[in-house]
């Protein structure tokens, strides 16, 4: 059962409480390049991203927000390190959220100024602790980079904010080690009821990072911990969003977009199921309806699994059977099966849209 936390709003997106787990990403563009940044924000929105974060390393990036924020199709979180004045400029220029790191933002007067400006504008602040930038004093006090140091770093910064009268706070305690990440969030969840932004930082490339993120984020979500997630990959940020939704779908927590079920292939398979599954997966990226699509390559488990999906196919020896909602709707050749499948999927999307009108 998911832990009930406080709730904050980033733009129009609710985080915490009874809100759905929100999916975030972070732009890889130079924020001062307004055109490129807005183009990538639009790409992220098209694959289902709900909040994006922009790096604000200098005044040029902070000043660019005045042109970006009013035109963005997603809520914008400004990522601030070292200089509190960048946060003040970002708030003035219309951001919907701030991320600050207590490990490198130690100016108490500056933190008070940030909290006052954010409170007036009703902009939430995420205190984002990273294992790689923990305060040395905490490392020494708790005997190393561990869950105690991570959780108490976040809580200390949250306490500082609350002492200034600011309460719209979200916390994160990320590490590149999935197990340290899991232990840190478990402890933080026990000690406080702030909404939690969950992720494994610096997780790696598309393949390695997906595995590490699925282990870290998936374990926590399965235990009811987490209100918003970001999958960190050394890849196009759109891939982060796709992986995030795959994790949420696997846990039954969000149904957005299509889910592919495909058989692992074996010596009984008489069709090129790997090529077929990959082709279907690629085309499913553009499908927004919450459909389960099965691609099966033999007669053992194939027909049964395909019947359980919203729509699916099972085949062998160059011929496939199409299933829809458990019923056989036709037989097609291997050469025409993908087009036939997607004609039916498009029909199901149209039917779903008509029912919502």
Phi, psi and omega in degrees: 000133183290135179291135178278123181241174172297169180234139172234167177234130174250103191064233177263007184263120178277139178231125180096181183064229180258015182286149174301153178293119186276146181255126180241163171213188178219132179298146174259359182282160169289117186300332180289346174271091188299316183297311181295322181293315179295323179296317180290326175300318179296318177300318179296318180298324182294333179262006172107003177299142183248339177212140173233153182247141179242135176288132179237079184278344185203177183296326179299316178293317180297320180289333179294339181298334181295333176268334184278311189303314181293339185256356183284140177273356178235152170299143185249130172250128178270128181265111189245133174226143169073306192250109182296336181295331176295324177294319180296320178293318180299318178296316179300327184269007166103017179292157182263349180196160175237147168239123176238151181247113183296343180288340181225014176233086190251006180282104186295321178295320178296320178297322177296319179295320177297312184296323179293315179294321179291322180297316181298321183269359181056047179252123180287157178240129171262123172275109186252104179269132175242140180302327183283351182228031178293147175298129182302329179296322178289322178300316180293319183295319184262006173077032176132181176275098184219180184297329179295312180297319181295306185295317184286336172296313179296317182293324179296318179293321178296320178298318177301317179295316182294329178293341176268001180094011181259133185233349182279077191240138173236148183237152170214149180221083189260145173222161176282342176275112182303323182290322175295320177301312181299313181297321182293316179291324177301313180295316180299319179296326177290325189271343186207168180242024174293149172295144186245130173265116189253138176186161171255115186280154178048046187290333178125198182289178184306315182285303182297317182295325177296316180297311182296321179291320179297321178293308184290305182292316183299318179299314181295315179297322178296335178269004178086015182253124176126137181237339176207148185228150169226124174271119183264114182231147170277075187194175174304133183299339175299327178295326177300318182293318180298317179294319180302314180292327177296320178295314181296320179294320181299330180265000181071026185261334175215142173238091179226120184086177185270145176248129180261130171246125179221148183285153185285354182070149180199189183293345178280341185293129182245013176227164179279076187290329180294315178296318182296313181297320179296319179297316179295316180301316180299317182285335180290344181304326183273357180276122183266338183292145180281074183253148170257123185242126182252135174234109185238145189245009178206179187267000183281293179258343187307301184300320180295314180294319181296323179294331180283340180279166175296320176207148182193176178219150175219135186211174178184146178055042173081000181234140181235148172255132176264134177242146176217118181053040176086357183247140175289128181244359176159168176240138181221163178279165179299325182294330184251003190293321183294314179298319180296319179299314184285336172298319179290321178297316178298322178296318179295323177295317179296318179297321178294319178296321180295325180290336181276347183284000000 
